[in-house]
Amino acid sequence: MTNYHNGGAADAALLAPQSLGALMRAEWRWWLPGAVLCFFLASLVTVGWPQGLLPDLNVPYWYVGDGLSHSWLMKRLIEGWALHNDHSGYPFGSDFHDYPGADVGSLVLMKLLGLINGNFATVFNLYYLLSFSAAFASAFLVLRALRLERPYAAAAALLFTFMPFHMMRLSHLFYTWYFVAPLYFYAALRMAEGKLFEGKLRGRMRPTLLAGAGLMVLASFGVYYALFGVLVFGAVALAGLCRGEWRSVRAAAVATAFVVLGIVLNIAPNLAYQRAHGANAEVANRGIANAEVYGLKLMQLILPRGGHRSSTLNGLADMYAQNMPLVNENSTAALGLLGGAGFLAMLGVLLAATAGRRMDRRLTLLALIVTLLFLFGTIGGLGALFSMTISSSIRGWNRISVFIGFGALAGLMLLLQGWLAGRLQGRRLALGAGALCALLAGAGMWDQSGAVCTGCRAQLKQEFQQNQDFVRAIEAALPRGAAIYQLPYMPFPEVPQLHQMSVYDHMRGYLHSKELSWSYAGMKGREGDLFYRHLDSQPMAQQLATIAKLGFSGIYLNRDGYADQGAAAVAELSALTGAPPALARADGKVVFFRVPAPATPPLAVAGKSARQIIRSLYGGPNGVLNTPAALAAGIRFADPAYPVIVAAARGLSVAEGWGRWSDAVLSPTVQIDFLEPLEKRFTLALTLQPFGPNTGQPLTVRIGKQSHSVVLQPGQQTYRLPFDLGADRADRLELVPPHPVSPQSIGAGPDGRRLGIGLIQISITP
């Protein structure tokens, strides 16, 4: 390969003449051993010496919080696919369509690892360790394409692979696959040369389609990284615009279109599901202020990482974290001392270029990219503008640090390569470069990897074994396919800790079982979750009778979820079942009760929808659905749970202390579906209040083919409307707010919901 020590006449070219594929073939003796080395180094920095010499694949590296949710996702993939699972959220199943994410690349990789070994812990650890291998290979090849010599490319790739972000983001596992960052840089540099959509294949469109397909694959490793990649393209387009190079602007636009198409294809199943079932007001709500809260700060990029091996440097990081505002997950944005130096160097390069100094074009473009990324990622930066004008779903702008880190390290190594080449020649240059890069790589690894908590791994293994033994004992005591009711009720996903019970703790039952079904993990806000939310409000005796009718064989109770450590609940269940807990986990914090067999056979639930199951449970001549008492009690919208007469509700925001607002972002109308058709004649009483410009405007109220219009008066008012449906069998109430508007748009606060009416209570009387 051409020698590019000091650039020389080659400075006009951004990249080496070889394609990335050609570099893979030519450089395999470097990137492949490096990738293998990083796999084992990752095990060492995660577990410690000497335990990490051979990776432990039997116990996951993270076994709490989001680590459990990732393990849960992997087990779903092993059993089928991520979007639906019948063993969670029983008997309604667990759907994940309400939580869109452009992560098909990661899901496919996990699925393949699961086919090799059907153990979720093995998949978890392999997925994590392989992310280091992928990051090294990707970074090394792109750095070689950027015309860095092998020692510099290897050192920079190693430092990029072991950025503090990589280890500190273990709980957010998908973000560890940031190998895409160098590839987005490569695509951007190719488009800056006007070569991204060019190739040797015949046919004008084939190179474009091949490059586009590659970009769509990159978009399948996270919507955050896809957006950051588009920003890299934007920097190249900006540079092209300033230089009058329109081809790079056009290429950036085409590349962005392919990335957006990739995202759309990733979330197409989610979009189709939400179109059919309506948006879910309770899931993945992000306020625009989050862009400020979870942005990064300049000091976080250049300060040492938390948990540093040096007590002095660790003290410096702790001092900042404990005394400065807005420190949260953005503490993972540290670039390391060398990455921080590279970042400052890129700012210096941009200043020098602005002052008119002739600079290597590779450096100026990297400096522009790094600066633009920082302007978007920083608190008070352009990310807040994006959140205000385009989408507030992107809140964790600090995650852009891995892209900044790659650009900073690449720029630093280009500067060092040019500096050393101007002082040494021949063999002395080769030896000097090797020694310098080895020193930098070693120092950087010491600085970035952090101290290992050896005792933590032993404690995690003990917890894992306790849960595994406990669940296996439950499974051995019950017939194959039995169902377990989990207490206390815990919504899913993204909810606060309940007393001492961490979020997702209930997942441990499903994770360690093979054939059992579990009540936890139905999507909050959907029919199955609303059923369990209502059931949780009932006396324990009623809960026990209901789950027996549904065919549950046991109760899994986590004492940490109760203020009294479950003392009252355990005593009550012992009295109701006629026996103390049949089993207990080794630490006594989780217990298991058998459910007494019901007097009549349980309901047949296989193949039925949530609505059909609930109708079978509560309906019929002796049921509680749509009775005069139930309809007169109606719906109190301040309650977090809807009454059992309600099957589903669309277009309503979350419950507040007084009721719920309609939100046209979720649905243009409010739709409340009842489990059974309403009577032919009745009076509907609506207690509600209009928001802002809706006052004095007509509200349309529709049931079946009949509708009424009422003019909304200021404040809380009750409107009584008579309905005579005749032969029409209607089970849906629809309200059409006259003028939904967001408080933000009328200067009444930062709230981006489009509010129309505030619902307080609905009742139906003969």
Secondary structure, 3 states (H helix, E strand, C coil): CCCCCCCHHHHHCCCCCCCHHHHHHHCHHHHHHHHHHHHHHHHHHHHCCCHHHCCCCCCCCCCCCHHHHHHHHHHHHHHCECCEECCCCCCCCEECCCCCCCCHHHHHHHHHHHHHCCCHHHHHHHHHHHHHHHHHHHHHHHHHHCCCCHHHHHHHHHHHHCCHHHHHCCCCHHHHCCCHHHHHHHHHHHHHCCCCCCCCCCCCHHHHHHHHHHHHHHCCCCHHHHHHHHHHHHHHHHHHHHHCCHHHHHHHHHHHHHHHHHHHHHHHHHHHHHHHHCCCCCCCCCCCCHHHHCCECHHHHHCCCCCCCCHHHHHHHHHHHHHCCCCCHHHHHCCHHHHHHHHHHHHHHHHHHHCCCCCCHHHHHHHHHHHHHHHHHECCCHHHHHHHHCCCCCCCHHHHHHHHHHHHHHHHHHHHHHHHHCCCCHHHHHHHHHHHHHHHHHHHHHHHHCCCCHHHHHHHHHHHHHHHHHHHHHHHHCCCCCEEEEECCCCCCCCCCECCECCCCCHHHHHHCCCCEECCCCCCCCHHHHHHHHHHCCCHHHHHHHHHHCCEEEEEEEHHHCCCCCHHHHHHHHHHHCCCCCEECCCCCEEEEECCCCCCCCCCCCCCCHHHHHHHHHCCCCCCCCCHHHHHHCEECCCCCCCCCEEEEECECCCCCCCEEEECCCCCCEEEEECCCCCCEEEEEEEEEECHHHCCCEEEEEECCEEEEEECCCCCEEEEEEEECCCCCCCEEEEECCCCECCHHHCCCCCCCCEEEEEEEEEEEC
